[in-house]
């Protein structure tokens, strides 16, 4: 049985680019890079999805989508901080009123 290998995002993106942009057949790239057709097919689909503006649930392959994921995470963090500050302000105001 073959040991499970991991590939970098850059490798996946480049492999998908060879199929999408350079027009190489999927099977040819699989043999050349020694990856399974299912893996390469998933990478190609993910790059197509991201290029069409989709934001993946998993780690993005394209630089633009990675930046969007980072920005969304930052927005979530700031919204949590804002919520905490609102609650703290309400608590301080209620304490001040009760004095």
One Martini backbone bead per residue (centre of mass of N, CA, C, O) as a GRO file, in nm:
protein
   99
    1UNK     BB    1   0.099   0.035   0.019
    2UNK     BB    2   0.061   0.367  -0.010
    3UNK     BB    3   0.185   0.648   0.102
    4UNK     BB    4   0.085   0.935   0.227
    5UNK     BB    5   0.077   1.244   0.066
    6UNK     BB    6   0.197   1.577   0.058
    7UNK     BB    7   0.099   1.903  -0.068
    8UNK     BB    8   0.141   2.197  -0.173
    9UNK     BB    9  -0.024   2.467  -0.284
   10UNK     BB   10   0.169   2.529  -0.517
   11UNK     BB   11   0.165   2.252  -0.648
   12UNK     BB   12  -0.138   2.237  -0.700
   13UNK     BB   13  -0.161   2.496  -0.869
   14UNK     BB   14   0.041   2.417  -1.091
   15UNK     BB   15  -0.098   2.160  -1.184
   16UNK     BB   16  -0.368   2.297  -1.260
   17UNK     BB   17  -0.243   2.499  -1.464
   18UNK     BB   18  -0.147   2.290  -1.670
   19UNK     BB   19  -0.442   2.220  -1.746
   20UNK     BB   20  -0.591   2.497  -1.780
   21UNK     BB   21  -0.364   2.690  -1.934
   22UNK     BB   22  -0.181   2.468  -2.108
   23UNK     BB   23  -0.355   2.198  -2.201
   24UNK     BB   24  -0.296   1.953  -2.048
   25UNK     BB   25  -0.343   1.644  -1.984
   26UNK     BB   26  -0.430   1.492  -1.702
   27UNK     BB   27  -0.283   1.219  -1.735
   28UNK     BB   28  -0.004   1.338  -1.802
   29UNK     BB   29   0.039   1.493  -1.534
   30UNK     BB   30   0.014   1.252  -1.345
   31UNK     BB   31   0.263   1.104  -1.451
   32UNK     BB   32   0.471   1.334  -1.423
   33UNK     BB   33   0.392   1.384  -1.094
   34UNK     BB   34   0.279   1.141  -0.937
   35UNK     BB   35  -0.048   1.149  -0.943
   36UNK     BB   36  -0.368   1.134  -0.897
   37UNK     BB   37  -0.654   1.194  -1.065
   38UNK     BB   38  -0.830   1.280  -0.826
   39UNK     BB   39  -0.648   1.499  -0.716
   40UNK     BB   40  -0.620   1.675  -0.969
   41UNK     BB   41  -0.920   1.720  -1.012
   42UNK     BB   42  -0.966   1.873  -0.745
   43UNK     BB   43  -0.766   2.103  -0.799
   44UNK     BB   44  -0.899   2.207  -1.054
   45UNK     BB   45  -1.175   2.267  -0.929
   46UNK     BB   46  -1.074   2.467  -0.714
   47UNK     BB   47  -0.947   2.675  -0.904
   48UNK     BB   48  -1.202   2.735  -1.060
   49UNK     BB   49  -1.371   2.827  -0.819
   50UNK     BB   50  -1.179   3.060  -0.733
   51UNK     BB   51  -1.179   3.214  -1.007
   52UNK     BB   52  -1.508   3.250  -0.972
   53UNK     BB   53  -1.516   3.354  -0.648
   54UNK     BB   54  -1.481   3.128  -0.464
   55UNK     BB   55  -1.495   3.016  -0.122
   56UNK     BB   56  -1.334   2.796   0.047
   57UNK     BB   57  -1.325   2.582   0.323
   58UNK     BB   58  -1.055   2.538   0.263
   59UNK     BB   59  -0.758   2.583   0.164
   60UNK     BB   60  -0.637   2.792  -0.046
   61UNK     BB   61  -0.468   2.828  -0.366
   62UNK     BB   62  -0.513   3.115  -0.415
   63UNK     BB   63  -0.412   3.423  -0.329
   64UNK     BB   64  -0.686   3.569  -0.318
   65UNK     BB   65  -0.834   3.359  -0.134
   66UNK     BB   66  -0.637   3.377   0.102
   67UNK     BB   67  -0.692   3.676   0.161
   68UNK     BB   68  -0.993   3.645   0.216
   69UNK     BB   69  -0.963   3.453   0.455
   70UNK     BB   70  -0.801   3.649   0.633
   71UNK     BB   71  -1.012   3.879   0.637
   72UNK     BB   72  -1.243   3.716   0.761
   73UNK     BB   73  -1.096   3.649   1.022
   74UNK     BB   74  -1.057   3.946   1.108
   75UNK     BB   75  -1.353   4.021   1.121
   76UNK     BB   76  -1.431   3.818   1.340
   77UNK     BB   77  -1.241   3.929   1.554
   78UNK     BB   78  -1.358   4.220   1.562
   79UNK     BB   79  -1.649   4.137   1.636
   80UNK     BB   80  -1.576   4.011   1.907
   81UNK     BB   81  -1.449   4.262   2.032
   82UNK     BB   82  -1.701   4.442   2.008
   83UNK     BB   83  -1.885   4.268   2.184
   84UNK     BB   84  -1.718   4.292   2.442
   85UNK     BB   85  -1.727   4.603   2.461
   86UNK     BB   86  -2.032   4.629   2.484
   87UNK     BB   87  -2.064   4.466   2.745
   88UNK     BB   88  -1.873   4.638   2.918
   89UNK     BB   89  -2.026   4.905   2.886
   90UNK     BB   90  -2.296   4.809   3.001
   91UNK     BB   91  -2.182   4.736   3.278
   92UNK     BB   92  -2.070   5.016   3.357
   93UNK     BB   93  -2.336   5.169   3.331
   94UNK     BB   94  -2.499   5.002   3.538
   95UNK     BB   95  -2.311   5.066   3.777
   96UNK     BB   96  -2.345   5.377   3.764
   97UNK     BB   97  -2.654   5.380   3.814
   98UNK     BB   98  -2.641   5.213   4.098
   99UNK     BB   99  -2.495   5.456   4.272
   0.00000   0.00000   0.00000
